[in-house]
Amino acid sequence: MKPSKFRSGISDDKRAGIVSAAVIGVLVVAAILIIGTLWTGSRASRDTKQAVRNVSLLYLDELAGRREQVVAQALEDYAKDLDVAVGLLEKGDLSSVESLQEYQKRMIQLYGLEKFAFVDTAGIIYTSRGTRTDIELYDFDYHSISGPNVSVKDSGDGDKKIIIAAPVDHLELSGNTLVACFMEILYCRWSSLWYY
């Protein structure tokens, strides 16, 4: 080998040590960069997931609040409909049980109800199909009801119904006094009206 004109004063062993140290230094820096990048990426991913979760929770809260408003408004509208239906009752509709039943059939058809009924002071229910004595199946007190009352009637066979009851002004029908009325709506039909 030809001796070089420019020879440094560093021996081959020292040169190999410097190269080894430089390689090790580069590897350490590369490892730090790789680990830092992975850690930063992992942290960013976690923060992004948390941000998405927070936005989703906020959206769900808003949606639940809106759904609650829609349900409350639907119930209020039905209570108003019940009041209007009772307001449509004419003296001739109370002339006999049959006349009342015809009126009830019109209201059922007009409002798309399962049942539109009245309750007398003895707890007898007057429906468009006749009378019933099962007032205990309904979750309102016909003696003391003073305003709209909303409840759910569950017959146990999965056939839930929304009951909206209200007092009436002591209407006379064939010697009996009607003190309350209620509408019965199939839950599945009712929920489809406000579900979005």
Backbone torsions as a table, in degrees:
resi	resn	phi	psi	omega
1	MET	NA	140.8	-176.6
2	LYS	-83.1	131.9	179.7
3	PRO	-67.9	138.6	-178.1
4	SER	-80.0	147.1	-179.9
5	LYS	-70.7	-35.0	-177.9
6	PHE	-105.4	97.4	-177.8
7	ARG	-111.3	128.9	177.9
8	SER	-86.5	168.9	-179.3
9	GLY	-87.6	16.5	-178.4
10	ILE	-99.2	131.0	179.8
11	SER	-77.2	164.7	179.5
12	ASP	-61.2	-35.9	179.7
13	ASP	-66.0	-42.1	179.7
14	LYS	-67.5	-39.5	179.0
15	ARG	-62.2	-43.3	178.4
16	ALA	-63.2	-37.6	178.7
17	GLY	-66.5	-40.8	179.1
18	ILE	-66.6	-43.5	178.7
19	VAL	-62.3	-43.2	179.0
20	SER	-62.6	-43.7	179.2
21	ALA	-64.6	-40.7	178.9
22	ALA	-64.4	-43.0	179.1
23	VAL	-63.2	-45.3	179.2
24	ILE	-62.5	-43.1	178.1
25	GLY	-60.1	-44.8	178.6
26	VAL	-63.1	-42.6	178.1
27	LEU	-62.9	-41.3	178.5
28	VAL	-64.0	-46.2	178.7
29	VAL	-61.4	-43.4	178.9
30	ALA	-62.9	-42.3	178.8
31	ALA	-63.0	-42.9	178.4
32	ILE	-62.3	-43.5	178.5
33	LEU	-62.6	-44.2	-179.1
34	ILE	-65.4	-48.5	-179.6
35	ILE	-62.8	-42.7	178.0
36	GLY	-61.5	-43.0	178.7
37	THR	-64.0	-45.5	178.7
38	LEU	-62.4	-44.3	-179.9
39	TRP	-63.5	-45.1	179.2
40	THR	-63.3	-42.4	178.1
41	GLY	-63.7	-42.4	178.5
42	SER	-63.0	-44.8	179.7
43	ARG	-64.2	-42.4	178.7
44	ALA	-63.3	-40.6	178.5
45	SER	-63.7	-44.5	179.0
46	ARG	-63.1	-43.7	179.1
47	ASP	-64.6	-38.8	178.0
48	THR	-64.3	-44.5	177.9
49	LYS	-61.1	-41.2	179.2
50	GLN	-65.4	-41.1	178.7
51	ALA	-63.8	-43.7	178.2
52	VAL	-62.5	-42.1	179.1
53	ARG	-62.1	-45.6	-179.9
54	ASN	-62.2	-42.7	177.9
55	VAL	-65.0	-41.0	178.6
56	SER	-63.1	-43.1	178.1
57	LEU	-63.6	-40.5	177.1
58	LEU	-62.3	-45.4	178.4
59	TYR	-61.1	-44.6	179.4
60	LEU	-63.9	-39.4	176.4
61	ASP	-61.4	-44.6	178.9
62	GLU	-64.1	-42.1	179.5
63	LEU	-63.9	-43.4	178.5
64	ALA	-63.6	-41.3	177.6
65	GLY	-62.8	-41.4	178.5
66	ARG	-66.8	-42.7	178.6
67	ARG	-60.9	-41.8	178.6
68	GLU	-61.0	-42.4	178.4
69	GLN	-63.5	-41.5	-179.4
70	VAL	-64.3	-44.3	179.6
71	VAL	-64.1	-46.7	179.3
72	ALA	-59.8	-41.2	179.5
73	GLN	-66.9	-40.3	178.7
74	ALA	-62.7	-43.2	178.3
75	LEU	-64.1	-42.0	178.1
76	GLU	-62.7	-41.1	178.3
77	ASP	-62.7	-41.7	177.6
78	TYR	-65.2	-38.5	177.5
79	ALA	-63.1	-39.2	176.7
80	LYS	-66.3	-40.6	177.5
81	ASP	-60.6	-39.6	178.2
82	LEU	-62.1	-43.4	178.3
83	ASP	-63.1	-43.1	178.8
84	VAL	-64.3	-42.5	-179.8
85	ALA	-60.8	-41.8	178.0
86	VAL	-67.6	-35.5	177.3
87	GLY	-65.3	-25.1	178.5
88	LEU	-78.9	-9.5	-179.3
89	LEU	-66.7	124.2	179.5
90	GLU	-105.6	162.7	-178.2
91	LYS	-55.6	-39.8	179.7
92	GLY	-63.6	-27.8	178.6
93	ASP	-68.9	-18.7	179.5
94	LEU	-103.4	9.5	-177.9
95	SER	-72.1	-23.7	177.6
96	SER	-160.1	164.3	177.5
97	VAL	-61.5	-37.9	-179.8
98	GLU	-64.7	-40.2	178.0
99	SER	-65.6	-40.5	177.5
100	LEU	-62.8	-40.8	179.8
101	GLN	-63.8	-38.8	177.0
102	GLU	-64.2	-42.6	176.8
103	TYR	-60.5	-45.3	-179.4
104	GLN	-62.0	-39.8	177.8
105	LYS	-61.2	-39.9	178.0
106	ARG	-64.3	-41.3	-179.5
107	MET	-68.1	-38.9	177.4
108	ILE	-60.6	-44.7	-179.8
109	GLN	-69.2	-43.0	-178.1
110	LEU	-62.4	-42.5	-175.0
111	TYR	-102.7	-0.2	178.5
112	GLY	65.8	44.4	-175.7
113	LEU	-96.2	160.1	171.8
114	GLU	-81.3	-39.6	-178.7
115	LYS	-153.4	143.8	171.6
116	PHE	-132.3	114.6	-169.9
117	ALA	-135.7	162.2	174.9
118	PHE	-120.9	154.7	179.4
119	VAL	-125.8	134.0	178.3
120	ASP	-95.2	-179.9	-175.8
121	THR	-63.7	-20.6	179.0
122	ALA	-91.7	-1.3	-180.0
123	GLY	87.0	11.7	176.5
124	ILE	-77.9	131.5	179.6
125	ILE	-97.5	127.6	177.9
126	TYR	-104.2	112.2	178.8
127	THR	-111.1	177.5	178.7
128	SER	-71.7	-9.6	-178.8
129	ARG	-111.7	0.3	-179.0
130	GLY	137.7	-163.4	-179.2
131	THR	-105.7	156.7	179.4
132	ARG	-138.0	158.5	179.9
133	THR	-122.5	20.6	-176.6
134	ASP	-100.9	44.1	-178.8
135	ILE	-60.8	-24.3	-179.7
136	GLU	-65.5	-15.6	177.5
137	LEU	-76.7	-10.2	-176.7
138	TYR	-106.3	139.1	-173.0
139	ASP	-94.5	53.9	171.3
140	PHE	-147.4	150.7	-179.3
141	ASP	-96.9	104.4	-176.2
142	TYR	-65.4	-21.4	178.5
143	HIS	-72.5	-38.1	-172.0
144	SER	-118.3	8.7	-179.7
145	ILE	-61.7	131.6	-176.1
146	SER	-123.3	-5.7	179.3
147	GLY	-163.5	-178.6	-179.7
148	PRO	-57.0	140.2	-179.2
149	ASN	-133.1	126.1	-179.5
150	VAL	-113.1	133.0	177.6
151	SER	-148.7	172.1	177.6
152	VAL	-116.4	130.6	176.9
153	LYS	-104.0	120.2	-179.6
154	ASP	-116.0	110.5	-177.8
155	SER	-79.8	-0.9	177.1
156	GLY	90.6	-10.9	-179.3
157	ASP	-105.1	18.9	179.3
158	GLY	83.1	3.9	-177.8
159	ASP	-97.9	73.9	-177.4
160	LYS	-77.6	146.9	179.5
161	LYS	-135.3	142.0	175.2
162	ILE	-88.1	129.7	178.6
163	ILE	-113.7	124.6	174.3
164	ILE	-118.9	113.9	-176.5
165	ALA	-114.6	156.5	178.1
166	ALA	-155.5	155.6	175.9
167	PRO	-76.0	157.8	171.9
168	VAL	-125.9	160.8	-175.9
169	ASP	-81.2	71.1	174.1
170	HIS	33.2	73.4	-179.8
171	LEU	-86.4	132.6	-179.2
172	GLU	-88.4	132.1	178.9
173	LEU	-141.7	107.8	175.4
174	SER	49.6	45.7	177.6
175	GLY	84.0	-0.4	177.5
176	ASN	-113.2	153.3	-179.7
177	THR	-108.6	119.9	177.2
178	LEU	-83.9	127.8	-176.1
179	VAL	-117.3	-14.2	-179.4
180	ALA	-149.3	160.6	173.4
181	CYS	-140.7	161.2	176.7
182	PHE	-153.4	155.6	172.7
183	MET	-115.8	145.4	-179.3
184	GLU	-121.1	126.9	-176.9
185	ILE	-126.9	131.9	175.8
186	LEU	-60.2	131.4	-177.5
187	TYR	-58.6	-42.7	-178.0
188	CYS	-63.6	-36.2	178.0
189	ARG	-71.5	-43.6	-178.9
190	TRP	-63.2	-46.7	-177.5
191	SER	-66.7	-27.3	179.2
192	SER	-70.8	-19.4	179.5
193	LEU	-73.3	-29.0	-177.8
194	TRP	-116.0	-1.9	-179.1
195	TYR	-74.2	132.2	177.2
196	TYR	-139.0	NA	NA
